[in-house]
């Protein structure tokens, strides 16, 4: 009986990360699009406050937000970048979200110039 409950919870977690509830917006940070040079992010700061968020997705109040995040980019499948820099500073993402919608954000490292790599909303549901 316990195994069935755990399995049911685990399978619902795989579906739930992208679903927003009607009073909150959902930020989805898990992306797997290396051919498009779009990578998952780890959100560590929202509106100037340090936060610890789950690695897949989290709820956020509707309104305007400034999100800071870190990313690990595997550039082997992307076109080569001009710079061989090991670390890149990622500018914060300014976003306005609506209740009931899911916002998929990722780190876009597709530009030839690493200074133009950025956080972006790549899909809204």
Secondary structure in CASP SS format (residue, H / E / C, confidence):
PFRMAT SS
TARGET T0000
AUTHOR 0000-0000-0000
METHOD secondary structure of the structure
MODEL  1
X C 1.00
X H 1.00
X H 1.00
X H 1.00
X H 1.00
X H 1.00
X H 1.00
X H 1.00
X H 1.00
X H 1.00
X H 1.00
X H 1.00
X H 1.00
X H 1.00
X H 1.00
X H 1.00
X C 1.00
X C 1.00
X C 1.00
X C 1.00
X C 1.00
X C 1.00
X C 1.00
X C 1.00
X E 1.00
X E 1.00
X E 1.00
X E 1.00
X C 1.00
X C 1.00
X C 1.00
X E 1.00
X E 1.00
X H 1.00
X H 1.00
X H 1.00
X C 1.00
X E 1.00
X E 1.00
X C 1.00
X E 1.00
X E 1.00
X E 1.00
X E 1.00
X E 1.00
X E 1.00
X C 1.00
X C 1.00
X E 1.00
X E 1.00
X C 1.00
X C 1.00
X C 1.00
X C 1.00
X C 1.00
X C 1.00
X E 1.00
X E 1.00
X E 1.00
X E 1.00
X C 1.00
X C 1.00
X E 1.00
X E 1.00
X E 1.00
X E 1.00
X E 1.00
X E 1.00
X E 1.00
X E 1.00
X E 1.00
X C 1.00
X C 1.00
X C 1.00
X C 1.00
X C 1.00
X C 1.00
X C 1.00
X C 1.00
X C 1.00
X C 1.00
X C 1.00
X C 1.00
X C 1.00
X C 1.00
X C 1.00
X C 1.00
X C 1.00
X C 1.00
X C 1.00
X C 1.00
X C 1.00
X E 1.00
X E 1.00
X E 1.00
X E 1.00
X E 1.00
X C 1.00
X C 1.00
X C 1.00
X C 1.00
X E 1.00
X E 1.00
X E 1.00
X E 1.00
X E 1.00
X E 1.00
X E 1.00
X C 1.00
X C 1.00
X C 1.00
X C 1.00
X C 1.00
X H 1.00
X H 1.00
X H 1.00
X C 1.00
X E 1.00
X E 1.00
X E 1.00
X E 1.00
X E 1.00
X E 1.00
X E 1.00
X C 1.00
END
